[in-house]
Amino acid sequence: MRRASERRETGWGIDGPADIADMDLEFQQIELRYEGLRRTNAERERRLVGSLSVLGQQMPVVVVGGDGDSYVLVDGYKRVRALRRLGRDTVRATRWELDEAEALMLERLMRATESDSPLEQGWLLRELRTRFVLGLDELGRRFDKSPSWVSRRIGLACALPEPIQEQVRKGVLGAHAAMKYFVPLARAKRNEAIRLCEALSPLRPSTRQVGDIYTAYLGGSAKTREALLNDPGLFLRAQEEMRRPAPADMRPASLFLQDLGALGGVARRAHRRLREGLGQKLQGPEREEVRERMRQVRGDADGLFDRCEKELGDAG
């Protein structure tokens, strides 16, 4: 129940609620109905916990009337989570005298300077369309956008499988990476997109790393794709090693000798696998794949040896 009397104020200008009321609410009075419309950021929430522990709650959260003695949280989800982590019993709240749909749209418009991703915009628009049965024209008018803009944002939220969206909400997968790489993959191969996201999530990959995995996955063979699903971290470590610049003081000859040594090492390892009976274990499609890859490798190696003969053959 409420632990302090309500304090009502007027104001907020023509775009705000007609009046507001401040109150202290217990957590069980607050419905977190729209928590899934926002991404979380672990680092920001840690800083917020530290600030609240020292300074206390400076800004009230925003609620609207719910059922009975309960209220629906419109703004302040991070503050509520932080206060709970600190073991607090109540949260200071401001009540807007608006219905839920109006409050959600007003809160979004008041955050117009923040950079919500198109995916988060899609979450909100989809919620408004499905829960409150608002049409594309109405939503476009409310947000000063075209109906096609609204439709594209909702389509984006619907195209991404829910397990991948959940990783975005948790801050494990970046919204930009999800939109750029997982949306097209999910449209073509939904189950593979989900599996790839689940494999990548423990690594908390950057957008560039997701792009590297996506490119390798699309261009790889069936075995390559399976290897990426089983251990994407191994591929990413190899990519980072390839990007690592060589020491500035290393001579070009030393770098070339390193390349030749690596080439020889790979050849000896592959030769050893064949001596150990790999050829007998290969199935028909795998044998054809190996033959094709060998033709490519032979061409690369022959090109290297020819160039070496031309460049190094004349000692004079």
N, C-alpha and C positions, 0 to 999 in steps of 0.2 A: 504494500500500500504506500501512498505518498507519505513522505517523512517531513515535508515542509509545506507550508501554505503556498498556494500559487501566487505569483506576482505577475499581473497582466500589464502590458504596455501597448501603446499604439504607435503606429509609424510604419517604417519600412518603405515608404514611397508607394507610387501607384502600382508597381509590379510586385510588391510584397504582400504578405497576408495582412488582413485588416487588423488583427491583434494577435499578440503572442502571450504565452504564459510560461514562466520558469518554474520548475519543480525539481525535487529530488526523487528519482525513481529507483526501485529495486530492480535487479537484473531480470527477475522472473516476470516483471511487468512489461518487458520490452520484447517485441517480436522482431527477429532479424530476417525479415521476409525477403529483403533485397540484397543480402550479403553477396550473393553470387553474381551481382552486376559489376563488381569491382575486382581488380587485381590486388594481390597483396605484395608487399615488399618487406622482406624480413629485416633488412638493415634499417629502413625507416621506422619500422615498428619497434625495434630495439632502442633507437634514439628517443622515440616517443615515450616508451616505458621509463627511460632514464629521466626525461623531462618531467613527467607526471609525478615520479617519486620524489623529486626535489621541489617542484613548484606547485604541485597539485593541479587539478583540472581548471584551466583558465577559460576555455570556451565550452559552452554547453553543446550537447548533441541536439539534433532536431528530430522531433517525433510528430506524428499526427495521431488523432484518436483512433483506437482500434475497437475491439469488442470488450464491453464491460470496463474493467479497470486496467486494461492492457493498452499498449501504444505500439505503433509501428515505427521502427527506426528508419528515417529518411537519410540522414547524414550523420557521420560520426562513428562508423563501424570500427575504424582503427582505434579510436579512443575507448570504445567499449571493450575491445579485446585487451588493450593495454591495462585498463583499470581492473579487469578480471585477473590478469596475470599478477597484478600487485595485491590481489586479495581484498579489494575494496568491495563494499556491500551495495553501494548506490552510485548512480551517475546523475550529474546535473543535466537537465534537459530543457529545451525550449519547445513548446507546443505550438505548431502552426494550425490556425483554424482554416484548413483547406482539406479537400478530399485527397486521397492518395495519389491519384494521377496528376492533379495539379501540383501537389507538393514535389513529386518526382521531377516533373518538368521544370519547375522553378529552381529546384536545387541544382539541376544540370545547367541551366542558363546562368546561374550565379557562379558556376565554376567554368565559365566560358574561356578564361585565360589558361586553364590547365589543358594539358595535351592528352586527352583521352584518345586511345587508339580507335581506328574504325571498328575493330572487333568489339570494344566496350560500348561504343555507340550502338552497334548492332544488338548487343545484349539488352540495353535499355529500350530501344525501339521495339524489339520483339516482345519484351515484357508488356509494354504499353499497348501493343496491338493485340496480344492474346488475352491479357488479363482484363483490360478495360475496353476491348473491342473498338479501338480507334482506327480509322481508315488511314490510308497512305496520304491522302490529301490533307486530312486534319493534322497528322503528325508533321507533314512538311510545312504547313502553315505555322504550327506552334514553334518549330525550330528554325523557321525562315530558310527552309531548304525545299528543293523540288521533290515531288513524289518519287521520281526515279532514284534520287539520292537515298531516300528512306528505304526504297525497295532493295537497292544494292547492299546497304548496311545490314538489313535483315537477312538477305540471302547469304551474306558472308557468315553471319552467326549460325545459320542453318546448315551451311556446307561443311563446317568443321565438325567432326565427330565429337560427341560429348566428352569422352576420355581425354582427348587432346585439349579441349576447352578447359577442362579441370586443371590440367598442368599449367595453362596460362593463368588461371585464377590464383593458383598457388605461388606464382612467380617463378616456377621452375623453367618454363619455356617462355621466351619473349613473344609478345603479341605480333611484332613485325615478322619474326621468323615463322610463326604459325601461319600467318596470312600469306607470306611469300612462297613458302615451300610446302607446308602440309595441306593447305587448301587444294592446290592443283593435284597433289598426290592422292588426297582423299577422294577427289572427284573421279579419279581413274581407278584407284585401288584402295578402297576404304580400309579393309582389314590390314593391309600391309602398312598403311599410314599409321594406324593405331599401334601396331607392333613396333614400328620404328620409333615412334614417340616414346613408348614405354621403355625401349632399350636405351634411349638417349637421356631420359629424365633424370636418372641418378647422377649424371655428369653435369647437370645444369649448364648446358652448352650455350655459347654465344651465338649470335645470328650468323657470324662467319662460319663457325664450326657446323651449324646446322646446314648451311649452304654447301659446305664441303661434303658432308655426308649425303645430302640430297643428290648432288651431282654424281658422286661415286655410285650411289644406289641405282640411279636411273641408267647409267652407262655400264654397269657391271653385269656379269653373268649371274646365273642362278646361285652358283657357289659363292660368288663375291657378295651377293645380297644376303645370303645366309650368314656369312662371316660378319658382315656389318651388324646384323641383328644380334648375333651372339656376343660380339665384343666391339662395339663402336669406339670404345676408348683406345684400343690398339691402333685403329686407323687414324684417330685424331692425334695420337702421340707421334705417329710416323709423319703426318702432315706438318706438325710443329717442328719436327726435326729437320724436315726438308726446307722449311722457311728460315731456320736459324742461320744467320749470316756467318760466314767463315771468319776466323780471326784475321784482323787487318794485316798482321805481320807475316801471314803465311804466303810463301812464294807460289806463283801459278803452277810451277812444276810440282810442288808438293800436293797441291789440290788435285792435279791431274793424276798423280800417282795414287792418291786416296781413291779417286773414282775407279781407277783400274783395279785396285785391290778389292774394292767392294764388288765390282763386276766379277772378278775371279772367285770371291767368296760365295756369291750367289750361285755361280755355275757349279762350284764343287758341292754345295749343299743339295742342289737339284740332282746332280749326278748320283750322290749318295742315296737319295730317295729311290731313284730308279734301281740302283744295285740292291736295295733292300726289298724289291718286289712290288714297287708301286704300280708298274705297268699291268701286272696281273689282276690288280684290284679295281682297275678302272672299268666302268660300264661303257657301253657303246657311245652315248652322247658325250660322256666325259672324255673319251679317247679322241673324238672329233674336235672337241674344244681344245684339248692339249695340242693336237696337231696344228690347229689354226694359230694358237699362241706361239708355238715353236717357229712357224713360218715368219711371224712378225719379229720375234727375237732374232732369228737368223738374219733377217734383213737389216735390223738395227746394228747387229754386231758386224756384219759385212761392210756396212757403210762406215763404221768406226775404223775398222782395219784398213780399208782403202784410203781413208783420209790420213791415217797414221803413216802409211807407206809413202804417200805423196809429200807429206810435211816433214817426215823424219828420214826418208830413205837416202837423200843425198847429204852425206856428212860434210861435204865441202860447202 
